[in-house]
Amino acid sequence: MSRIAIYPGSFDPVTNGHIDIAKRGLKLFDHIIVAILHNPGKKSLFTIEERLEMLNESMSGIDHIEFDTFDGLLVDYAHQRKACAILRGMRAVSDFEYEFQLALMNRKLKRQVETVFLMTGLRWIFTSSSIIKEAARFGGDVSDMVPPKVNSRLKTKFGF
């Protein structure tokens, strides 16, 4: 039986930090499903289809990773996909409280699905999709924080 993990997020857009977590997660799990939550209440820069394309472009050539979207509770999706774990990246102590609360709630809802936290690599500790979008919106150079095709898409979105 293979060990499957769900790596959830908005990936709006995917960053080099996201890719780092996914690659490192493959050292712990046999297969990772990078999953975008469809959240109609959240305003995203990129559509779900665009985000799926960017994930595919950014992680092509990495074996044992697939991409998907889901609605509803993450633990229900994990159970449906026969995942044993939810993979989460942590950048700083400020992430801990929120992530800890989510992990506890998920554990209460589905005890058989574990949450595994990986600390973000030092190189990516200050990056987040939100900060990258904000910098790119005003013409900031984010080329070393996102894959090249994502950087091109950000420039196009913001008219640079």
N, CA, C and O atoms as a DFTB+ gen file, in Angstrom:
640 C
 N C O
     1  1       0.857      -1.184       0.000
     2  2       0.000       0.000       0.000
     3  2       0.892       1.233       0.000
     4  3       1.784       1.361       0.839
     5  1       0.654       2.125      -0.926
     6  2       1.502       3.320      -1.003
     7  2       1.011       4.392      -0.030
     8  3      -0.176       4.487       0.281
     9  1       1.962       5.188       0.434
    10  2       1.654       6.289       1.353
    11  2       1.389       7.529       0.509
    12  3       2.277       8.045      -0.168
    13  1       0.145       7.990       0.566
    14  2      -0.297       9.143      -0.220
    15  2      -0.505      10.317       0.716
    16  3      -1.085      10.171       1.793
    17  1      -0.028      11.487       0.299
    18  2      -0.258      12.721       1.055
    19  2      -0.955      13.730       0.152
    20  3      -0.720      13.782      -1.056
    21  1      -1.809      14.519       0.765
    22  2      -2.445      15.645       0.079
    23  2      -1.679      16.896       0.486
    24  3      -1.498      17.164       1.674
    25  1      -1.232      17.659      -0.504
    26  2      -0.579      18.945      -0.253
    27  2      -1.559      20.017      -0.724
    28  3      -1.581      20.361      -1.906
    29  1      -2.379      20.551       0.206
    30  2      -3.417      21.507      -0.182
    31  2      -2.906      22.946      -0.174
    32  3      -1.934      23.274       0.507
    33  1      -3.576      23.784      -0.935
    34  2      -3.262      25.204      -0.920
    35  2      -4.027      25.928      -1.997
    36  3      -4.743      25.323      -2.796
    37  1      -3.861      27.237      -2.003
    38  2      -4.487      28.020      -3.071
    39  2      -3.566      28.069      -4.292
    40  3      -4.041      28.121      -5.426
    41  1      -2.258      28.051      -4.060
    42  2      -1.263      28.071      -5.143
    43  2      -1.580      29.194      -6.135
    44  3      -1.619      28.988      -7.349
    45  1      -1.802      30.374      -5.583
    46  2      -2.226      31.546      -6.371
    47  2      -1.189      32.665      -6.266
    48  3      -1.442      33.667      -5.596
    49  1      -0.052      32.522      -6.898
    50  2       0.427      31.446      -7.764
    51  2       1.326      30.478      -7.009
    52  3       1.656      30.686      -5.841
    53  1       1.716      29.409      -7.711
    54  2       2.690      28.471      -7.156
    55  2       4.037      29.189      -7.045
    56  3       4.420      29.955      -7.928
    57  1       4.744      28.929      -5.950
    58  2       6.053      29.557      -5.711
    59  2       7.136      28.483      -5.657
    60  3       6.840      27.289      -5.610
    61  1       8.377      28.919      -5.665
    62  2       9.482      27.974      -5.508
    63  2       9.432      27.307      -4.136
    64  3       9.885      26.172      -3.984
    65  1       8.889      27.994      -3.145
    66  2       8.718      27.405      -1.825
    67  2       7.737      26.241      -1.846
    68  3       7.963      25.226      -1.187
    69  1       6.649      26.381      -2.599
    70  2       5.688      25.286      -2.746
    71  2       6.362      24.063      -3.378
    72  3       6.182      22.931      -2.929
    73  1       7.133      24.322      -4.416
    74  2       7.816      23.233      -5.125
    75  2       8.809      22.540      -4.195
    76  3       8.929      21.315      -4.211
    77  1       9.511      23.316      -3.394
    78  2      10.461      22.767      -2.433
    79  2       9.764      21.823      -1.452
    80  3      10.263      20.729      -1.186
    81  1       8.625      22.236      -0.917
    82  2       7.875      21.396       0.023
    83  2       7.416      20.109      -0.669
    84  3       7.528      19.027      -0.093
    85  1       6.909      20.214      -1.880
    86  2       6.436      19.031      -2.605
    87  2       7.576      18.042      -2.845
    88  3       7.417      16.843      -2.618
    89  1       8.710      18.538      -3.297
    90  2       9.856      17.652      -3.552
    91  2      10.335      16.985      -2.266
    92  3      10.614      15.786      -2.251
    93  1      10.430      17.751      -1.205
    94  2      10.874      17.186       0.065
    95  2       9.845      16.224       0.640
    96  3      10.198      15.254       1.311
    97  1       8.571      16.496       0.375
    98  2       7.515      15.591       0.816
    99  2       7.624      14.215       0.173
   100  3       7.222      13.213       0.765
   101  1       8.167      14.169      -1.041
   102  2       8.330      12.881      -1.722
   103  2       9.374      11.993      -1.052
   104  3       9.447      10.800      -1.343
   105  1      10.171      12.556      -0.171
   106  2      11.110      11.737       0.606
   107  2      10.376      10.988       1.720
   108  3      10.878       9.998       2.252
   109  1       9.180      11.475       2.065
   110  2       8.383      10.869       3.135
   111  2       7.213      10.042       2.618
   112  3       6.778       9.092       3.268
   113  1       6.710      10.407       1.453
   114  2       5.518       9.774       0.903
   115  2       5.806       9.227      -0.490
   116  3       6.686       9.717      -1.197
   117  1       5.048       8.205      -0.868
   118  2       5.212       7.588      -2.184
   119  2       4.566       8.413      -3.289
   120  3       4.997       8.382      -4.441
   121  1       3.532       9.144      -2.918
   122  2       2.759       9.895      -3.916
   123  2       2.179      11.130      -3.232
   124  3       1.695      11.058      -2.102
   125  1       2.234      12.253      -3.925
   126  2       1.662      13.490      -3.387
   127  2       0.641      14.036      -4.377
   128  3       0.896      14.128      -5.577
   129  1      -0.509      14.392      -3.843
   130  2      -1.546      15.049      -4.631
   131  2      -1.545      16.514      -4.212
   132  3      -1.917      16.850      -3.089
   133  1      -1.125      17.372      -5.122
   134  2      -1.145      18.815      -4.885
   135  2      -2.557      19.262      -5.250
   136  3      -2.965      19.181      -6.408
   137  1      -3.296      19.734      -4.247
   138  2      -4.725      19.962      -4.431
   139  2      -5.114      21.408      -4.140
   140  3      -4.790      21.955      -3.086
   141  1      -5.807      22.006      -5.086
   142  2      -6.307      23.370      -4.945
   143  2      -7.740      23.316      -4.437
   144  3      -8.599      22.677      -5.046
   145  1      -7.993      23.985      -3.325
   146  2      -9.349      24.085      -2.807
   147  2     -10.130      25.079      -3.649
   148  3      -9.697      26.215      -3.845
   149  1     -11.272      24.651      -4.143
   150  2     -12.169      25.566      -4.849
   151  2     -12.951      26.326      -3.794
   152  3     -13.859      25.783      -3.164
   153  1     -12.593      27.578      -3.611
   154  2     -13.227      28.412      -2.588
   155  2     -13.841      29.634      -3.266
   156  3     -13.147      30.628      -3.481
   157  1     -15.135      29.579      -3.608
   158  2     -15.758      30.691      -4.317
   159  2     -15.793      31.983      -3.502
   160  3     -15.971      33.062      -4.068
   161  1     -15.629      31.891      -2.192
   162  2     -15.641      33.078      -1.349
   163  2     -14.320      33.835      -1.323
   164  3     -14.245      34.939      -0.784
   165  1     -13.292      33.251      -1.897
   166  2     -11.972      33.881      -1.886
   167  2     -11.642      34.429      -3.272
   168  3     -11.766      33.728      -4.276
   169  1     -11.223      35.681      -3.310
   170  2     -10.866      36.303      -4.590
   171  2      -9.438      35.917      -4.941
   172  3      -8.503      36.216      -4.198
   173  1      -9.278      35.254      -6.071
   174  2      -7.969      34.806      -6.528
   175  2      -7.538      35.615      -7.741
   176  3      -8.368      36.109      -8.504
   177  1      -6.232      35.742      -7.905
   178  2      -5.680      36.421      -9.076
   179  2      -5.838      35.541     -10.313
   180  3      -6.227      36.014     -11.380
   181  1      -5.529      34.253     -10.152
   182  2      -5.590      33.310     -11.260
   183  2      -6.775      32.371     -11.077
   184  3      -7.151      32.039      -9.952
   185  1      -7.355      31.949     -12.191
   186  2      -8.448      30.970     -12.129
   187  2      -7.880      29.617     -11.688
   188  3      -6.669      29.401     -11.709
   189  1      -8.761      28.736     -11.299
   190  2      -8.318      27.384     -10.934
   191  2      -7.632      26.715     -12.117
   192  3      -6.618      26.038     -11.945
   193  1      -8.173      26.899     -13.309
   194  2      -7.575      26.298     -14.499
   195  2      -6.156      26.834     -14.723
   196  3      -5.245      26.070     -15.044
   197  1      -5.973      28.149     -14.553
   198  2      -4.638      28.735     -14.710
   199  2      -3.669      28.197     -13.653
   200  3      -2.507      27.915     -13.948
   201  1      -4.160      28.061     -12.429
   202  2      -3.311      27.544     -11.355
   203  2      -2.920      26.089     -11.609
   204  3      -1.779      25.703     -11.355
   205  1      -3.850      25.284     -12.105
   206  2      -3.527      23.902     -12.458
   207  2      -2.476      23.857     -13.564
   208  3      -1.544      23.056     -13.508
   209  1      -2.630      24.720     -14.569
   210  2      -1.638      24.786     -15.650
   211  2      -0.262      25.162     -15.106
   212  3       0.743      24.557     -15.482
   213  1      -0.215      26.166     -14.218
   214  2       1.061      26.595     -13.661
   215  2       1.693      25.502     -12.804
   216  3       2.911      25.324     -12.830
   217  1       0.881      24.771     -12.045
   218  2       1.410      23.654     -11.258
   219  2       2.001      22.598     -12.184
   220  3       3.112      22.120     -11.958
   221  1       1.253      22.236     -13.232
   222  2       1.742      21.246     -14.200
   223  2       3.037      21.708     -14.867
   224  3       3.980      20.926     -14.993
   225  1       3.090      22.961     -15.292
   226  2       4.293      23.495     -15.933
   227  2       5.475      23.526     -14.966
   228  3       6.605      23.207     -15.336
   229  1       5.198      23.913     -13.729
   230  2       6.256      24.122     -12.745
   231  2       6.833      22.830     -12.188
   232  3       7.996      22.785     -11.786
   233  1       6.018      21.779     -12.164
   234  2       6.484      20.529     -11.561
   235  2       6.514      19.373     -12.551
   236  3       6.562      18.208     -12.157
   237  1       6.486      19.704     -13.852
   238  2       6.585      18.623     -14.834
   239  2       7.955      17.965     -14.666
   240  3       8.951      18.632     -14.387
   241  1       7.981      16.686     -14.835
   242  2       9.235      15.961     -14.678
   243  2       9.478      15.451     -13.262
   244  3      10.428      14.702     -13.035
   245  1       8.643      15.838     -12.314
   246  2       8.754      15.311     -10.953
   247  2       7.790      14.129     -10.858
   248  3       6.574      14.292     -10.956
   249  1       8.347      12.957     -10.668
   250  2       7.528      11.750     -10.602
   251  2       6.727      11.694      -9.304
   252  3       7.105      12.273      -8.286
   253  1       5.623      10.987      -9.377
   254  2       4.781      10.672      -8.218
   255  2       4.063      11.887      -7.630
   256  3       3.731      11.918      -6.445
   257  1       3.834      12.879      -8.476
   258  2       3.036      14.046      -8.076
   259  2       1.901      14.186      -9.079
   260  3       2.100      14.056     -10.287
   261  1       0.708      14.454      -8.557
   262  2      -0.416      14.767      -9.438
   263  2      -1.111      16.014      -8.910
   264  3      -0.869      16.441      -7.780
   265  1      -1.960      16.583      -9.721
   266  2      -2.627      17.836      -9.393
   267  2      -4.132      17.647      -9.504
   268  3      -4.633      16.935     -10.375
   269  1      -4.837      18.311      -8.589
   270  2      -6.289      18.136      -8.553
   271  2      -6.902      19.363      -7.885
   272  3      -6.195      20.226      -7.363
   273  1      -8.214      19.419      -7.913
   274  2      -8.965      20.445      -7.180
   275  2     -10.005      19.721      -6.343
   276  3     -10.360      18.577      -6.626
   277  1     -10.488      20.396      -5.314
   278  2     -11.532      19.789      -4.492
   279  2     -12.404      20.861      -3.882
   280  3     -12.012      22.023      -3.769
   281  1     -13.603      20.447      -3.488
   282  2     -14.556      21.277      -2.765
   283  2     -14.787      20.613      -1.414
   284  3     -14.600      19.405      -1.268
   285  1     -15.186      21.392      -0.445
   286  2     -15.575      20.818       0.836
   287  2     -14.417      20.662       1.797
   288  3     -13.401      21.351       1.704
   289  1     -14.601      19.734       2.726
   290  2     -13.606      19.533       3.774
   291  2     -12.385      18.793       3.249
   292  3     -12.497      17.806       2.522
   293  1     -11.232      19.287       3.629
   294  2      -9.971      18.674       3.223
   295  2      -9.875      17.222       3.688
   296  3      -9.445      16.359       2.923
   297  1     -10.267      16.942       4.925
   298  2     -10.147      15.566       5.424
   299  2     -11.066      14.606       4.678
   300  3     -10.730      13.434       4.507
   301  1     -12.211      15.088       4.236
   302  2     -13.088      14.235       3.427
   303  2     -12.427      13.933       2.082
   304  3     -12.466      12.802       1.597
   305  1     -11.827      14.952       1.496
   306  2     -11.103      14.757       0.232
   307  2      -9.937      13.790       0.434
   308  3      -9.727      12.897      -0.387
   309  1      -9.182      13.959       1.510
   310  2      -8.047      13.075       1.802
   311  2      -8.524      11.626       1.951
   312  3      -7.909      10.703       1.416
   313  1      -9.607      11.443       2.669
   314  2     -10.174      10.105       2.862
   315  2     -10.606       9.507       1.517
   316  3     -10.332       8.343       1.225
   317  1     -11.278      10.317       0.715
   318  2     -11.748       9.879      -0.611
   319  2     -10.575       9.447      -1.493
   320  3     -10.689       8.481      -2.247
   321  1      -9.441      10.166      -1.399
   322  2      -8.271       9.857      -2.225
   323  2      -7.346       8.827      -1.576
   324  3      -6.266       8.545      -2.094
   325  1      -7.773       8.267      -0.441
   326  2      -7.013       7.238       0.299
   327  2      -5.651       7.753       0.762
   328  3      -4.664       7.018       0.775
   329  1      -5.621       9.023       1.139
   330  2      -4.385       9.624       1.661
   331  2      -4.264       9.348       3.150
   332  3      -5.256       9.341       3.879
   333  1      -3.041       9.123       3.585
   334  2      -2.797       8.899       5.011
   335  2      -2.398      10.187       5.713
   336  3      -2.362      10.246       6.943
   337  1      -2.093      11.231       4.922
   338  2      -1.594      12.459       5.544
   339  2      -1.917      13.691       4.718
   340  3      -2.157      13.635       3.512
   341  1      -1.909      14.803       5.432
   342  2      -1.992      16.135       4.846
   343  2      -0.612      16.752       5.044
   344  3      -0.098      16.786       6.162
   345  1      -0.023      17.232       3.980
   346  2       1.303      17.837       4.025
   347  2       1.165      19.347       4.044
   348  3       0.509      19.928       3.180
   349  1       1.784      19.983       5.031
   350  2       1.716      21.442       5.150
   351  2       3.122      22.011       5.321
   352  3       3.964      21.421       5.998
   353  1       3.360      23.148       4.707
   354  2       4.617      23.864       4.878
   355  2       4.456      24.943       5.929
   356  3       3.414      25.593       6.014
   357  1       5.497      25.129       6.730
   358  2       5.470      26.178       7.770
   359  2       6.669      27.093       7.541
   360  3       7.810      26.640       7.445
   361  1       6.381      28.389       7.455
   362  2       7.445      29.366       7.238
   363  2       7.990      29.910       8.543
   364  3       9.202      30.063       8.695
   365  1       7.122      30.199       9.472
   366  2       7.555      30.885      10.693
   367  2       6.615      30.532      11.835
   368  3       5.591      29.878      11.639
   369  1       6.979      30.973      13.015
   370  2       6.149      30.729      14.196
   371  2       4.750      31.288      13.984
   372  3       3.778      30.736      14.500
   373  1       4.638      32.366      13.239
   374  2       3.333      32.982      12.998
   375  2       2.377      32.032      12.272
   376  3       1.162      32.165      12.418
   377  1       2.894      31.079      11.495
   378  2       2.051      30.086      10.827
   379  2       1.537      29.034      11.797
   380  3       0.494      28.422      11.568
   381  1       2.277      28.829      12.883
   382  2       2.044      27.670      13.734
   383  2       0.645      27.630      14.345
   384  3      -0.026      26.601      14.262
   385  1       0.197      28.709      14.950
   386  2      -1.078      28.683      15.671
   387  2      -2.236      28.295      14.755
   388  3      -3.042      27.429      15.097
   389  1      -2.316      28.936      13.593
   390  2      -3.389      28.645      12.648
   391  2      -3.300      27.199      12.152
   392  3      -4.298      26.478      12.134
   393  1      -2.099      26.788      11.752
   394  2      -1.904      25.434      11.236
   395  2      -2.198      24.381      12.303
   396  3      -2.766      23.329      12.007
   397  1      -1.807      24.670      13.542
   398  2      -2.051      23.760      14.654
   399  2      -3.550      23.575      14.873
   400  3      -4.017      22.454      15.077
   401  1      -4.303      24.672      14.830
   402  2      -5.757      24.598      14.992
   403  2      -6.394      23.762      13.872
   404  3      -7.263      22.926      14.124
   405  1      -5.948      24.002      12.642
   406  2      -6.472      23.217      11.518
   407  2      -6.157      21.736      11.688
   408  3      -7.013      20.879      11.468
   409  1      -4.923      21.445      12.079
   410  2      -4.515      20.045      12.251
   411  2      -5.350      19.360      13.328
   412  3      -5.745      18.204      13.170
   413  1      -5.618      20.067      14.418
   414  2      -6.428      19.483      15.496
   415  2      -7.867      19.227      15.045
   416  3      -8.448      18.188      15.358
   417  1      -8.429      20.177      14.312
   418  2      -9.794      19.997      13.810
   419  2      -9.841      18.834      12.815
   420  3     -10.746      18.001      12.868
   421  1      -8.862      18.784      11.912
   422  2      -8.825      17.689      10.944
   423  2      -8.689      16.344      11.654
   424  3      -9.314      15.359      11.260
   425  1      -7.877      16.311      12.690
   426  2      -7.673      15.074      13.462
   427  2      -8.975      14.655      14.143
   428  3      -9.293      13.467      14.208
   429  1      -9.719      15.625      14.646
   430  2     -10.998      15.316      15.290
   431  2     -11.990      14.745      14.275
   432  3     -12.737      13.814      14.577
   433  1     -11.987      15.312      13.080
   434  2     -12.938      14.888      12.057
   435  2     -12.586      13.534      11.443
   436  3     -13.478      12.732      11.165
   437  1     -11.295      13.273      11.229
   438  2     -10.844      12.003      10.625
   439  2      -9.531      11.605      11.281
   440  3      -8.455      12.023      10.854
   441  1      -9.635      10.801      12.312
   442  2      -8.451      10.415      13.111
   443  2      -7.388       9.696      12.296
   444  3      -6.206       9.764      12.635
   445  1      -7.779       9.009      11.233
   446  2      -6.808       8.221      10.475
   447  2      -5.965       9.063       9.518
   448  3      -5.012       8.551       8.931
   449  1      -6.295      10.344       9.352
   450  2      -5.515      11.221       8.477
   451  2      -4.613      12.095       9.339
   452  3      -5.089      12.937      10.100
   453  1      -3.315      11.885       9.210
   454  2      -2.328      12.656       9.974
   455  2      -2.013      13.971       9.258
   456  3      -2.245      14.104       8.057
   457  1      -1.489      14.925       9.999
   458  2      -0.961      16.150       9.400
   459  2       0.536      16.150       9.632
   460  3       1.002      15.937      10.752
   461  1       1.293      16.392       8.559
   462  2       2.753      16.430       8.629
   463  2       3.201      17.833       8.222
   464  3       2.856      18.325       7.147
   465  1       3.969      18.458       9.096
   466  2       4.491      19.797       8.828
   467  2       5.946      19.701       8.393
   468  3       6.746      19.002       9.016
   469  1       6.278      20.400       7.332
   470  2       7.667      20.551       6.913
   471  2       8.028      22.026       7.012
   472  3       7.293      22.893       6.540
   473  1       9.154      22.291       7.625
   474  2       9.625      23.671       7.674
   475  2      10.101      24.063       6.280
   476  3      10.793      23.297       5.609
   477  1       9.726      25.251       5.861
   478  2      10.157      25.761       4.577
   479  2      11.672      25.930       4.588
   480  3      12.257      26.311       5.602
   481  1      12.290      25.646       3.466
   482  2      13.726      25.872       3.345
   483  2      14.052      27.336       3.610
   484  3      13.269      28.220       3.265
   485  1      15.196      27.594       4.217
   486  2      15.589      28.970       4.570
   487  2      15.504      29.927       3.391
   488  3      15.162      31.099       3.552
   489  1      15.813      29.425       2.225
   490  2      15.785      30.278       1.030
   491  2      14.389      30.842       0.752
   492  3      14.251      31.908       0.152
   493  1      13.361      30.120       1.192
   494  2      11.974      30.499       0.866
   495  2      11.185      30.963       2.075
   496  3       9.974      31.158       1.969
   497  1      11.820      31.144       3.206
   498  2      11.109      31.394       4.460
   499  2      10.257      32.679       4.435
   500  3       9.243      32.760       5.129
   501  1      10.656      33.653       3.659
   502  2       9.923      34.927       3.646
   503  2       8.924      35.023       2.506
   504  3       8.239      36.038       2.376
   505  1       8.825      33.999       1.683
   506  2       7.946      34.098       0.518
   507  2       6.569      33.520       0.802
   508  3       6.416      32.534       1.523
   509  1       5.598      34.152       0.223
   510  2       4.231      33.633       0.214
   511  2       3.597      34.120      -1.082
   512  3       4.034      35.113      -1.663
   513  1       2.592      33.430      -1.518
   514  2       1.904      33.846      -2.747
   515  2       1.389      35.271      -2.628
   516  3       1.460      36.035      -3.590
   517  1       0.872      35.638      -1.462
   518  2       0.318      36.985      -1.261
   519  2       1.395      38.056      -1.404
   520  3       1.188      39.068      -2.074
   521  1       2.537      37.830      -0.774
   522  2       3.631      38.813      -0.842
   523  2       4.168      38.906      -2.258
   524  3       4.475      39.995      -2.742
   525  1       4.281      37.764      -2.921
   526  2       4.776      37.754      -4.299
   527  2       3.813      38.511      -5.207
   528  3       4.251      39.296      -6.048
   529  1       2.514      38.290      -5.052
   530  2       1.533      39.014      -5.878
   531  2       1.621      40.515      -5.636
   532  3       1.551      41.309      -6.575
   533  1       1.773      40.895      -4.382
   534  2       1.851      42.325      -4.048
   535  2       3.075      42.966      -4.686
   536  3       2.979      44.058      -5.247
   537  1       4.214      42.308      -4.608
   538  2       5.436      42.848      -5.216
   539  2       5.293      42.911      -6.734
   540  3       5.648      43.914      -7.353
   541  1       4.775      41.844      -7.329
   542  2       4.624      41.799      -8.787
   543  2       3.633      42.853      -9.276
   544  3       3.813      43.426     -10.351
   545  1       2.593      43.108      -8.492
   546  2       1.574      44.101      -8.867
   547  2       2.200      45.474      -9.115
   548  3       1.732      46.233      -9.964
   549  1       3.262      45.786      -8.369
   550  2       3.913      47.091      -8.489
   551  2       5.239      47.022      -9.240
   552  3       6.080      47.913      -9.119
   553  1       5.414      45.945     -10.022
   554  2       6.592      45.844     -10.882
   555  2       7.833      45.305     -10.210
   556  3       8.916      45.366     -10.793
   557  1       7.714      44.779      -9.002
   558  2       8.869      44.208      -8.313
   559  2       9.351      42.936      -9.001
   560  3       8.566      42.193      -9.589
   561  1      10.646      42.705      -8.915
   562  2      11.245      41.526      -9.533
   563  2      11.087      40.323      -8.605
   564  3      11.731      40.251      -7.558
   565  1      10.244      39.395      -8.987
   566  2      10.009      38.183      -8.192
   567  2      10.536      36.944      -8.920
   568  3      10.192      35.816      -8.569
   569  1      11.356      37.161      -9.915
   570  2      11.805      36.064     -10.778
   571  2      12.566      34.971     -10.047
   572  3      12.605      33.834     -10.517
   573  1      13.169      35.286      -8.912
   574  2      13.896      34.247      -8.178
   575  2      13.016      33.550      -7.134
   576  3      13.498      32.694      -6.392
   577  1      11.748      33.908      -7.073
   578  2      10.833      33.318      -6.088
   579  2       9.766      32.426      -6.704
   580  3       9.075      31.691      -5.998
   581  1       9.636      32.497      -8.030
   582  2       8.622      31.707      -8.734
   583  2       9.260      31.081      -9.974
   584  3      10.267      31.583     -10.475
   585  1       8.681      29.996     -10.466
   586  2       9.176      29.421     -11.715
   587  2       9.049      30.422     -12.866
   588  3       8.180      31.293     -12.826
   589  1       9.900      30.313     -13.891
   590  2       9.897      31.283     -15.002
   591  2       8.533      31.505     -15.657
   592  3       8.164      32.646     -15.936
   593  1       7.781      30.430     -15.905
   594  2       6.475      30.598     -16.560
   595  2       5.476      31.311     -15.648
   596  3       4.602      32.034     -16.126
   597  1       5.604      31.109     -14.350
   598  2       4.741      31.822     -13.401
   599  2       5.105      33.300     -13.407
   600  3       4.224      34.160     -13.380
   601  1       6.390      33.594     -13.442
   602  2       6.843      34.983     -13.507
   603  2       6.272      35.675     -14.750
   604  3       5.809      36.813     -14.675
   605  1       6.309      34.984     -15.884
   606  2       5.746      35.545     -17.123
   607  2       4.250      35.809     -16.984
   608  3       3.754      36.843     -17.430
   609  1       3.548      34.891     -16.375
   610  2       2.098      35.057     -16.198
   611  2       1.782      36.224     -15.254
   612  3       0.821      36.962     -15.472
   613  1       2.588      36.382     -14.220
   614  2       2.405      37.523     -13.294
   615  2       2.610      38.835     -14.055
   616  3       1.825      39.771     -13.903
   617  1       3.643      38.902     -14.857
   618  2       3.909      40.132     -15.635
   619  2       2.757      40.429     -16.565
   620  3       2.344      41.581     -16.700
   621  1       2.234      39.398     -17.210
   622  2       1.107      39.578     -18.128
   623  2      -0.128      40.065     -17.370
   624  3      -0.798      41.002     -17.805
   625  1      -0.429      39.428     -16.238
   626  2      -1.607      39.824     -15.424
   627  2      -1.537      41.286     -15.014
   628  3      -2.546      41.991     -15.014
   629  1      -0.323      41.742     -14.660
   630  2      -0.181      43.093     -14.134
   631  2       0.267      44.098     -15.205
   632  3       0.517      45.263     -14.897
   633  1       0.366      43.645     -16.458
   634  2       0.649      44.564     -17.569
   635  2       2.097      45.024     -17.648
   636  3       2.364      46.159     -18.042
   637  1       3.031      44.162     -17.280
   638  2       4.459      44.518     -17.391
   639  2       5.136      43.751     -18.497
   640  3       6.333      43.926     -18.727
